[in-house]
Amino acid sequence: MGRPCTRVEININVTQFKVLNSFKQFYFNGEITVKEAKAEIVKEFDPTLDPEKHTLYRTDAFEEPSFAVRRTGISFARNNVSSGDLLVLKSDKDLDPSEKFKLSVHQTASGLSEDSQYLEDIDVPKDMTLAELKD
């Protein structure tokens, strides 16, 4: 399909969620972070899209997006993504209601609820950890 990759590269196949004929093949240095690669992938599909509002998913046996690649500060290999794997680029807007919950963000100066100030509501994927949310 594409060229063979070298020992220091990783070959990633990516398709956009619910977009027909959107399959693309990417070659990256094996040490590139997921965040850097995702920015390039999103730009290749559509330069107007925001990489921060999209998530890459590893697929299950039926090639359905099942496992979010959320640790973006590390390499694909450390996220259990191997060369030749198929990833799905999915907009955060496309999350099913059962895959997310609404989180109300408040701020307080004293730590008590009496001076709590509402900031905003955010939709958060259910599989996101607290450490990922802090990032």
N, C-alpha and C positions, 0 to 999 in steps of 0.2 A: 504494500500500500504506500508506504513512505520510505524514506531512506533508512538504512540501519543506523542505530545510534552508537556512539562511542562508549567506552567504559565510564567516562565522567559525566555522561548525559543521562537524562531520563526522558522517555517518550511518553507523553500523556495524550490520550484521546479524549476530547471534550465535545459534548453536545449540549445545546440549550434545552431547558425543560419546556416541553410542549411546543417546540418549533421544529417543523419538518425540514429535513435536509440541512441541518445545521452542524453536522459532524465536521470537526477540524482536528488536525494532529499537530501537536506542539513538541518541540525539542528544547529542553532546558538543561542548564548545568545542574548536576546532581545536588549541589549545595544551595540552590536558590530557595528562598523561603516561599511558602505558599502565598503569602501576601503579595510578594513581588510578581510571582507567576500569575496570580489571579488578576492583577492589574493589567498584565499583558494580554491575558486571555479575554477579559472583558473588552479591552480596547480593540482586539482583533474582531470580535463579534459585532460590536457597536460602540464607536468612540464616545457616544453621548451617554452611555450607561455609567452609573457610579459603582465602582468595584466594592465599596463598603456596603452596598445594599444588595449584594449577591453572595451566595454561598456555593462552594463546590461540594458535591456529594459523591461518595463512593457508591457503587451500585451493588444490588444483591444478585442472586442467580437469574432473576428475571429482567435484569438491567433496569430496575426501578431505583430511583434515588433513595437510599436508605440510611446511609451513615455520613453525617455532616463532617467535613474536614474543617474543624473550628480552630485548631491550634495553628494559627497563621504565621507565627513568628519562627517556625522551624521548617525543616525540609519536608518534602513529600514522603521520603523513606521513613522518617520518624512519625509520620501520620498513617503508616501502614498502606501507603500507595506505592505500587510497584510499576516499573516501566511496562508500558503497554496497557495499563488499566484504563477503563472507561470511567470518566467523571461526568457528572451532570451539573451544569451551571444553572442555578435556580435563583430567581429573584425572591427576596424576602417577602414580597407582596403575594407570591404564589403559595405561601405556606397554608396548609389546610387549617381550619380553626381548631381541630383536635391536636395540631402540632405546636400550638403556641398558647400563651396566656398573657393577659394584660397586667402590667405592673405599674402602679401609681407611684411616682417619685415625689417625695416630700423632703424638705430641708428643715433642720432645727438647729438653733444655736446652743441650746442647753441640753439637748438630748431628751427632753420631756415633750410629751404630745401637746402641751398647752401652747407652745410657740411654733408649732409645726406649720410650715408653709407649703402648699401644693405647688409643684413645679410643672409636671406633665405626666401623661400616660404614655407608656411605651409597650409595644408588642414584643414579647421575648419568646424565642423557640423553647419548648419544654425541655429539650435535651441540653440546653446551655448550662454550664456550671457557674458558680459564683465567681470564680477566678476569671472566667471568660467574660462575664458581665462587667467586671471591674475594668477590664482592658477596654 
